Amino acid sequence: MKKIIILLAFIISFSNAFSQSGFASCGSNASGTSGNISYSIGQIDYKNSANGFSINEGVQQPYEMQILGIENYEPTISMSVFPNPTQYNLILKINETKFKNLSFEIIDVKGIEIVKNEIKNDETSIDFASFQRAIYFLKITSNNKLIQTFKIIKN
């Protein structure tokens, strides 16, 4: 009996000596015809300390990303483009805006800038007569910040 108690005390005292302690972010068990295996992914808090230095080890270091700013920001601008599809002239009509230094760019589907110009009036006529039949994008910007993009079809 005394030998069993000493053996149990010995096993219990060394049971944690070679084990790792840590929390895994996820893991599972996998089994197949040749055996079973347990695995974990993202051990996030395993540390080694020696001589006053600590080293974080493991597969994953925790990282937190926060987005700061105004949620659901929608610019206060009302504009329309007509006729679309167009053959000759396209009218860009701005109903109300608080933006300054408005400009527009016409870009083809390859991303090549065709025309870039300032918007000076509430109604701007853009000449499409010399353009090839294709799909173009009309980008409206204010101080080089994108406000709105329209898809224009040239017949």
Buried (B, 14 or more C-beta within 10 A) or exposed (E): EEEEEEEEEEEEEEEEEEEEEEEBEEEEEEEEEEEEEEEBEBBBEBEEEEEEEEEEEBEEEEEEEEEEEEEEEEBEBEBEBEEBEBEEEBBBEBEEBEBEEBBBBBBBEEEEEBBEEEBEEEEBEBEBEEBEEEEBBBBBBBEEEEBBEBEBEBE
